[in-house]
Amino acid sequence: MSRTYAVRTFGCQMNEHDSERIAGLLEADGLVPASDPSSADVVVLNTCCIRENADN
């Protein structure tokens, strides 16, 4: 059984791009996307601390 991951993205389009790159790196290491994020082995929260709106 493969390890699973979930990526949750908050913020701007650059954060979306970064999340896609993170997902690609995780998949290159053999992980697969989780069907349910609450059961994922690895959870990545990608947010931005530069813009207050993304943080809220």
N, CA, C and O of each residue as an XYZ file, in Angstrom:
224
protein
N       0.851     -1.189      0.000
C       0.000      0.000      0.000
C       0.888      1.241      0.000
O       1.824      1.342      0.793
N       0.594      2.174     -0.883
C       1.390      3.387     -1.013
C       1.054      4.395      0.076
O      -0.065      4.450      0.586
N       2.068      5.192      0.413
C       1.824      6.308      1.321
C       1.060      7.373      0.552
O       1.193      7.480     -0.667
N       0.261      8.159      1.262
C      -0.591      9.153      0.620
C      -0.261     10.555      1.126
O       0.348     10.734      2.181
N      -0.685     11.541      0.334
C      -0.468     12.930      0.721
C      -1.691     13.770      0.379
O      -2.523     13.387     -0.443
N      -1.775     14.913      1.026
C      -2.789     15.919      0.711
C      -2.116     17.276      0.801
O      -1.330     17.531      1.714
N      -2.426     18.143     -0.145
C      -1.893     19.499     -0.139
C      -3.075     20.454     -0.089
O      -3.973     20.384     -0.928
N      -3.073     21.336      0.881
C      -4.119     22.360      1.024
C      -3.472     23.708      0.775
O      -2.481     24.052      1.419
N      -4.023     24.472     -0.151
C      -3.413     25.729     -0.568
C      -4.294     26.912     -0.203
O      -5.499     26.919     -0.455
N      -3.664     27.908      0.395
C      -4.321     29.171      0.709
C      -3.488     30.280      0.083
O      -2.260     30.229      0.136
N      -4.123     31.268     -0.501
C      -3.367     32.405     -1.004
C      -3.464     32.593     -2.502
O      -4.468     32.267     -3.135
N      -2.389     33.128     -3.047
C      -2.371     33.616     -4.419
C      -2.065     32.511     -5.434
O      -1.898     31.343     -5.082
N      -1.997     32.917     -6.699
C      -1.700     31.979     -7.778
C      -0.311     31.367     -7.621
O      -0.092     30.222     -8.015
N       0.620     32.113     -7.056
C       1.966     31.569     -6.849
C       1.911     30.411     -5.870
O       2.640     29.431     -6.024
N       1.054     30.514     -4.864
C       0.895     29.412     -3.923
C       0.341     28.181     -4.634
O       0.748     27.057     -4.337
N      -0.584     28.386     -5.570
C      -1.130     27.270     -6.343
C      -0.015     26.597     -7.133
O       0.074     25.370     -7.173
N       0.822     27.395     -7.749
C       1.950     26.867     -8.514
C       2.898     26.087     -7.605
O       3.335     24.988     -7.946
N       3.209     26.663     -6.452
C       4.100     25.988     -5.502
C       3.501     24.665     -5.032
O       4.225     23.682     -4.872
N       2.198     24.629     -4.812
C       1.543     23.393     -4.374
C       1.635     22.313     -5.440
O       1.816     21.138     -5.123
N       1.511     22.709     -6.701
C       1.664     21.736     -7.790
C       3.079     21.175     -7.812
O       3.273     19.981     -8.039
N       4.046     22.017     -7.583
C       5.442     21.555     -7.546
C       5.674     20.624     -6.355
O       6.362     19.611     -6.484
N       5.104     20.963     -5.200
C       5.235     20.114     -4.013
C       4.613     18.750     -4.287
O       5.201     17.720     -3.959
N       3.423     18.742     -4.889
C       2.759     17.482     -5.214
C       3.623     16.645     -6.149
O       3.723     15.429     -5.985
N       4.245     17.293     -7.125
C       5.124     16.574     -8.047
C       6.310     15.942     -7.336
O       6.694     14.813     -7.643
N       6.889     16.664     -6.391
C       8.011     16.118     -5.618
C       7.570     14.934     -4.759
O       8.278     13.933     -4.654
N       6.394     15.062     -4.146
C       5.888     13.956     -3.317
C       5.621     12.722     -4.178
O       5.936     11.603     -3.773
N       5.049     12.921     -5.351
C       4.771     11.793     -6.240
C       6.066     11.173     -6.756
O       6.140      9.960     -6.950
N       7.083     11.997     -6.977
C       8.380     11.465     -7.402
C       8.995     10.590     -6.314
O       9.804      9.709     -6.606
N       8.615     10.830     -5.067
C       9.085     10.008     -3.948
C       8.177      8.811     -3.681
O       8.384      8.082     -2.711
N       7.173      8.604     -4.531
C       6.335      7.422     -4.425
C       5.017      7.603     -3.711
O       4.274      6.636     -3.544
N       4.706      8.810     -3.284
C       3.426      9.043     -2.627
C       2.333      9.232     -3.665
O       2.610      9.604     -4.806
N       1.098      8.976     -3.273
C      -0.055      9.168     -4.148
C      -1.058     10.076     -3.440
O      -1.105     10.107     -2.210
N      -1.864     10.818     -4.214
C      -2.850     11.697     -3.584
C      -3.855     10.903     -2.752
O      -4.314      9.838     -3.165
N      -4.187     11.428     -1.587
C      -5.164     10.774     -0.712
C      -6.574     11.086     -1.194
O      -6.864     12.215     -1.590
N      -7.438     10.100     -1.162
C      -8.834     10.351     -1.530
C      -9.542     11.134     -0.430
O     -10.492     11.869     -0.700
N      -9.083     10.978      0.806
C      -9.628     11.709      1.947
C      -8.465     12.363      2.692
O      -7.653     11.656      3.288
N      -8.362     13.686      2.674
C      -7.227     14.355      3.318
C      -7.047     14.010      4.798
O      -5.929     14.061      5.312
N      -8.119     13.665      5.477
C      -8.000     13.347      6.904
C      -7.283     12.023      7.152
O      -6.865     11.747      8.277
N      -7.138     11.207      6.114
C      -6.442      9.931      6.276
C      -5.067      9.929      5.604
O      -4.423      8.883      5.515
N      -4.614     11.094      5.132
C      -3.328     11.176      4.435
C      -2.172     10.953      5.400
O      -2.235     11.345      6.566
N      -1.119     10.321      4.901
C       0.093     10.127      5.693
C       0.872     11.434      5.838
O       1.494     11.684      6.870
N       0.833     12.259      4.798
C       1.528     13.549      4.793
C       0.516     14.618      4.410
O      -0.197     14.477      3.417
N       0.453     15.687      5.197
C      -0.425     16.812      4.893
C       0.431     18.067      4.822
O       1.190     18.367      5.744
N       0.301     18.799      3.715
C       1.042     20.042      3.520
C       0.040     21.187      3.483
O      -0.894     21.179      2.681
N       0.238     22.170      4.356
C      -0.555     23.397      4.333
C       0.327     24.481      3.738
O       1.315     24.891      4.346
N      -0.028     24.936      2.564
C       0.762     25.937      1.861
C       0.019     27.263      1.929
O      -1.044     27.422      1.328
N       0.584     28.205      2.660
C      -0.049     29.507      2.801
C       0.992     30.599      2.659
O       2.180     30.323      2.494
N       0.547     31.809      2.723
C       1.411     32.970      2.526
C       1.337     33.849      3.767
O       0.251     34.168      4.250
N       2.473     34.228      4.265
C       2.488     35.116      5.431
C       2.739     36.555      5.005
O       2.810     37.443      5.855
N       2.875     36.801      3.715
C       3.147     38.146      3.229
C       1.866     38.970      3.150
O       1.840     40.140      3.533
N       0.818     38.351      2.653
C      -0.443     39.072      2.490
C      -1.410     38.663      3.590
O      -1.654     37.477      3.813
N      -1.949     39.647      4.265
C      -2.835     39.400      5.399
C      -4.073     38.616      5.002
O      -4.539     37.778      5.774
N      -4.615     38.866      3.825
C      -5.821     38.169      3.376
C      -5.605     36.664      3.298
O      -6.488     35.898      3.684
N      -4.451     36.227      2.809
C      -4.172     34.789      2.724
C      -4.095     34.176      4.109
O      -4.557     33.054      4.320
N      -3.518     34.901      5.051
C      -3.386     34.405      6.415
C      -4.740     34.277      7.089
O      -4.975     33.338      7.850
N      -5.636     35.228      6.806
C      -6.985     35.180      7.410
C      -7.739     33.994      6.868
O      -8.890     33.770      7.244
